[in-house]
């Protein structure tokens, strides 16, 4: 029996996005400190935007809007 999706946290794509965020944070800790405000910041913001867009799109009333948020997270 399929599980019911009640919230964005029930979506596999959101869970994968969270794992990407964790991986990026671990990876960027190893980069040089002089990159903290450049490459590190950009990579972290990009990673966080993945699950954020999935979550925000989930609350939209129309499928077209939801699809746009999922496309953005890609």
CORPEPE-V409578 format. One line per field, one symbol per residue. psi: psi as a letter, one per 30 degrees, with the letter a starting at -180 (. if undefined). A space follows every 10 residues. Layout:
# CORPEPE-V409578
psi: ???
This chain:
# CORPEPE-V409578
psi: kkkkjflfff keeeeeeeee eeeeeeefff lkffgegcee eeeeeeeffd feeeeeeefk fkeeeeeeee eef.
